[in-house]
Amino acid sequence: MKIYTKTGDKGQTQVYAEKMLRLPKDAEVVECYGTLDELNAHLGLLGSYISSTSDKIHLDHIQQTLFQIGFAISATTKLTDGDVELLESHIDSMQAMLPVQTTFILPSGCTAASQAHVCRTVARRAERRMVALLADYPVPDICLRYLNRLSDYLFVFARVQNFQAGNEETKV
C-alpha cells in the first residue's frame, strides 16, 4: 500500500462509506475520524507506560474498538452492547479497589495516570465531535455510548494508576 497518494494536497480526502466520498479535510466526519485517531495514538502511548499485561490487553481491545467506531461512521461496525458492558465491568472492578472520591481531583500524578487523563480529555472531545456529526450524519447510538463510557473508564483507570503507584490525588 502506497503511503502518499498526492490526492490530499488540495485539502480534500477520501472517506469510505457505503460509497467512496471525497470531502474537505475540515468536514465534520473527517474531524471526528481525526479525533478518534488522536485518541487511539494517545492510548498507544498510555500502553507504553503500563506494566500490567492484562491492562495492556484491555487497552489494545479499546484501540481495536475505536477502529470499529470509525467503521460504524463509514458504514458498518462490529461494535456491540457487550463492548460497553465490558468497559462498565472494568470500571466497577477498578472502583472497588479505590478509596471513595468525595471531591474533584486534578488530572495529575504518575506518568501513566497523567497520560490516562490526556486520553480521557481526547475521548470527551471525540464524543463532542461525534455529537456535532450526528446532526448531518447517521452514526449508530452505540458509538456515542461507547465513547461516553470510555472517558469514564479512563478517569477511573488514571485513579488506579496513581493508587497503585502510591501517589496521593491532588484534591480541588
Residue pairs with C-beta under 8 A, 6 or more apart in sequence:
7 13
7 14
8 25
11 24
11 25
11 26
12 22
12 23
12 24
12 25
13 22
13 23
13 25
13 30
14 20
14 21
14 22
14 23
15 21
15 22
15 23
15 27
15 29
15 30
15 33
15 74
16 74
16 75
17 74
17 75
18 75
23 29
23 30
24 30
28 129
28 132
28 133
28 136
28 137
29 73
29 133
29 137
31 129
31 132
31 133
32 73
32 126
32 129
32 130
32 132
32 133
33 70
33 73
35 122
35 125
35 126
35 129
36 66
36 69
36 70
36 126
37 70
38 122
38 126
39 66
39 119
39 122
39 123
39 126
40 63
40 66
40 67
42 115
42 118
42 119
42 122
43 59
43 62
43 63
43 66
43 119
44 63
45 115
46 59
46 112
46 115
46 116
46 118
46 119
47 55
47 56
47 59
47 60
49 111
49 112
49 115
50 56
50 59
50 112
50 161
55 157
58 90
61 86
62 87
62 150
62 153
65 79
65 83
65 146
68 77
68 78
68 79
68 83
69 77
69 79
69 143
69 146
69 147
71 77
71 78
72 79
72 139
72 140
72 142
72 143
73 130
73 133
73 137
73 139
73 143
77 140
77 142
77 143
79 140
79 142
79 143
79 146
80 142
81 142
83 142
83 146
84 142
84 145
84 146
84 149
87 146
87 149
87 150
87 152
87 153
88 149
90 153
91 149
91 152
91 153
91 156
94 156
94 157
94 159
94 160
95 156
97 160
97 163
98 156
98 159
98 160
98 163
99 163
101 159
101 169
103 171
103 172
104 171
104 172
105 159
105 169
105 170
105 171
105 172
106 169
106 170
106 171
106 172
107 114
107 117
107 118
107 120
107 121
107 158
108 114
108 117
108 170
109 158
109 161
109 162
109 165
109 167
109 169
109 170
110 161
110 162
110 165
110 167
112 158
112 161
112 165
113 158
113 159
113 161
113 162
113 165
113 167
114 158
116 154
116 155
116 157
116 158
116 161
117 154
117 155
117 158
119 154
120 151
120 154
120 155
120 158
123 147
123 150
123 151
123 154
124 151
126 147
127 144
127 147
127 148
127 151
130 139
130 143
130 144
130 147
131 144
133 139
134 144
159 169
162 168
162 169
